[in-house]
Amino acid sequence: MDDAKNHSESPPSTRGAVSPGPGPLSGTTALVTGASRGIGEAVARELARLGARVGVTARTEAPLRALADEIGGWALPGDLADPTGAGVREVLGAFRDRAGGDPDILVTSAGVFTIASVEDTPGGDLEANWALNVRASFLCVQGVLPGMRARGSGTIVQVGSVSGRKAFPGNAAYSASKFGVRGFHEVLLEELRGSGVRATLLEPAATDTPIWDPMDPDNDPHLPPRAAMLRPEEVAEAVSFVVTRPAGVQIPFLPIERS
Ligand SMILES: NC(=O)c1ccc[n+]([C@@H]2O[C@H](COP(=O)([O-])OP(=O)(O)OC[C@H]3O[C@@H](n4cnc5c(N)ncnc54)[C@H](OP(=O)(O)O)[C@@H]3O)[C@@H](O)[C@H]2O)c1
């Protein structure tokens, strides 16, 4: 973590907002993708509560700006799934403009979830899961690594899934993408050894967020009811644990499930 950064200047999007307060992450910056709702939104709030100055990104501007105002952070709207990678580069560039450098913490939570068997998966679903869950996360990690390596510190938290380790019928494209995320995360762990940069793959079970809205799980006996799911704040609390470990201590994998 780079404690030397000066975060006293209020960016335009946070005018009138409460700035991040003292806490274990005071003086650090974080970038959270998928922060307009769900797990990413809860993680952004939690990191700000711990004292980080947080850049939040997703495509939908209004909730991002409201969240940035609330937590004293930066709203950095963008589409991370575009095939050229330009969206990721623009968001990272906007973050650096605001923060004066790469984030101390990156949390990749932007994701899509489709349900269909291998036989029934439309090509568009395969592409959508690949584009956001794998490629965008990969490019975000790739984009922040040089800065973190140069500093000799940084924490990368990727939101994978229980579906990246365990097979569920009907999760064909999603599971392919989340196994893919775990694949490059495991390579990353090996490549980062001794660098001072640490990486964590969160593997949450079903979590009650808007990602489930199209499937209406409470009316589908094949899906877990919302009341039995994790809360996004509980996943965010796991991120809090990961990022507040002492320097040099890494949590490589963190499955989270309801007891
Ligand atoms: N909920 C669960 O049961 C569960 C369980 C395990 C793992 N996960 C994983 O947790 C992560 C977050 O899921 P969630 O449940 O919080 O989902 P969610 O509520 O649907 O939120 C998804 C986020 O991704 C953003 N996003 C979607 N498409 C994007 C794009 N093209 N470019 C940039 N941002 C985009 C969305 O914002 P915009 O639409 O505004 O862009 C939103 O902020 C995902 O990786 C998911 O796979 C979820």
The ligand as an SDF file (V2000), in Angstrom:
LIG
                    3D

 48 52  0  0  0  0  0  0  0  0999 V2000
  -24.8250  -13.1140   -7.4640 N   0  0  0  0  0  0  0  0  0  0  0  0
  -24.3450  -14.3430   -7.3830 C   0  0  0  0  0  0  0  0  0  0  0  0
  -25.0480  -15.3380   -7.0700 O   0  0  0  0  0  0  0  0  0  0  0  0
  -22.8810  -14.5890   -7.6480 C   0  0  0  0  0  0  0  0  0  0  0  0
  -22.2820  -15.7500   -7.1430 C   0  0  0  0  0  0  0  0  0  0  0  0
  -20.9440  -15.9940   -7.4110 C   0  0  0  0  0  0  0  0  0  0  0  0
  -20.2230  -15.0960   -8.1570 C   0  0  0  0  0  0  0  0  0  0  0  0
  -20.8360  -13.9540   -8.6370 N   0  0  0  0  0  0  0  0  0  0  0  0
  -20.0290  -13.0480   -9.4350 C   0  0  0  0  0  0  0  0  0  0  0  0
  -19.9890  -11.8250   -8.7760 O   0  0  0  0  0  0  0  0  0  0  0  0
  -19.7860  -10.7720   -9.7080 C   0  0  0  0  0  0  0  0  0  0  0  0
  -20.8230   -9.6820   -9.4510 C   0  0  0  0  0  0  0  0  0  0  0  0
  -22.1000  -10.2480   -9.6510 O   0  0  0  0  0  0  0  0  0  0  0  0
  -23.4140   -9.5690   -9.0820 P   0  0  0  0  0  0  0  0  0  0  0  0
  -24.2530  -10.6570   -8.5750 O   0  0  0  0  0  0  0  0  0  0  0  0
  -23.0570   -8.4260   -8.2390 O   0  0  0  0  0  0  0  0  0  0  0  0
  -24.0600   -9.0650  -10.4690 O   0  0  0  0  0  0  0  0  0  0  0  0
  -24.9680   -7.7870  -10.7860 P   0  0  0  0  0  0  0  0  0  0  0  0
  -25.7180   -7.3590   -9.6060 O   0  0  0  0  0  0  0  0  0  0  0  0
  -25.7080   -8.1190  -12.0310 O   0  0  0  0  0  0  0  0  0  0  0  0
  -23.8480   -6.6920  -11.1210 O   0  0  0  0  0  0  0  0  0  0  0  0
  -23.0480   -6.8390  -12.2680 C   0  0  0  0  0  0  0  0  0  0  0  0
  -22.2250   -5.5860  -12.4330 C   0  0  0  0  0  0  0  0  0  0  0  0
  -21.4450   -5.7090  -13.6450 O   0  0  0  0  0  0  0  0  0  0  0  0
  -21.6440   -4.5160  -14.4220 C   0  0  0  0  0  0  0  0  0  0  0  0
  -21.5160   -4.8030  -15.8490 N   0  0  0  0  0  0  0  0  0  0  0  0
  -22.3020   -5.6200  -16.5950 C   0  0  0  0  0  0  0  0  0  0  0  0
  -21.9120   -5.5770  -17.8820 N   0  0  0  0  0  0  0  0  0  0  0  0
  -20.8530   -4.7110  -17.9410 C   0  0  0  0  0  0  0  0  0  0  0  0
  -20.0250   -4.2480  -18.9900 C   0  0  0  0  0  0  0  0  0  0  0  0
  -20.1900   -4.6660  -20.2650 N   0  0  0  0  0  0  0  0  0  0  0  0
  -19.0350   -3.3660  -18.7070 N   0  0  0  0  0  0  0  0  0  0  0  0
  -18.8630   -2.9270  -17.4250 C   0  0  0  0  0  0  0  0  0  0  0  0
  -19.6200   -3.3370  -16.3870 N   0  0  0  0  0  0  0  0  0  0  0  0
  -20.6030   -4.2250  -16.6480 C   0  0  0  0  0  0  0  0  0  0  0  0
  -23.0640   -4.0830  -14.0670 C   0  0  0  0  0  0  0  0  0  0  0  0
  -23.2770   -2.7130  -14.3240 O   0  0  0  0  0  0  0  0  0  0  0  0
  -23.8850   -2.1240  -15.6910 P   0  0  0  0  0  0  0  0  0  0  0  0
  -24.9720   -3.0480  -16.1320 O   0  0  0  0  0  0  0  0  0  0  0  0
  -24.3140   -0.7880  -15.2880 O   0  0  0  0  0  0  0  0  0  0  0  0
  -22.7350   -2.0830  -16.6520 O   0  0  0  0  0  0  0  0  0  0  0  0
  -23.0640   -4.3360  -12.5730 C   0  0  0  0  0  0  0  0  0  0  0  0
  -22.4460   -3.2550  -11.8990 O   0  0  0  0  0  0  0  0  0  0  0  0
  -19.8910  -11.4140  -11.0810 C   0  0  0  0  0  0  0  0  0  0  0  0
  -18.5970  -11.6770  -11.5660 O   0  0  0  0  0  0  0  0  0  0  0  0
  -20.5950  -12.7270  -10.7930 C   0  0  0  0  0  0  0  0  0  0  0  0
  -20.2780  -13.7140  -11.7310 O   0  0  0  0  0  0  0  0  0  0  0  0
  -22.1350  -13.6840   -8.3890 C   0  0  0  0  0  0  0  0  0  0  0  0
  1  2  1  0
  2  3  2  0
  2  4  1  0
  4  5  1  0
  4 48  2  0
  5  6  2  0
  6  7  1  0
  7  8  2  0
  8  9  1  0
  8 48  1  0
  9 10  1  0
  9 46  1  0
 10 11  1  0
 11 12  1  0
 11 44  1  0
 12 13  1  0
 13 14  1  0
 14 15  2  0
 14 16  1  0
 14 17  1  0
 17 18  1  0
 18 19  2  0
 18 20  1  0
 18 21  1  0
 21 22  1  0
 22 23  1  0
 23 24  1  0
 23 42  1  0
 24 25  1  0
 25 26  1  0
 25 36  1  0
 26 27  1  0
 26 35  1  0
 27 28  2  0
 28 29  1  0
 29 30  1  0
 29 35  2  0
 30 31  1  0
 30 32  2  0
 32 33  1  0
 33 34  2  0
 34 35  1  0
 36 37  1  0
 36 42  1  0
 37 38  1  0
 38 39  2  0
 38 40  1  0
 38 41  1  0
 42 43  1  0
 44 45  1  0
 44 46  1  0
 46 47  1  0
M  CHG  2   8   1  16  -1
M  END
$$$$
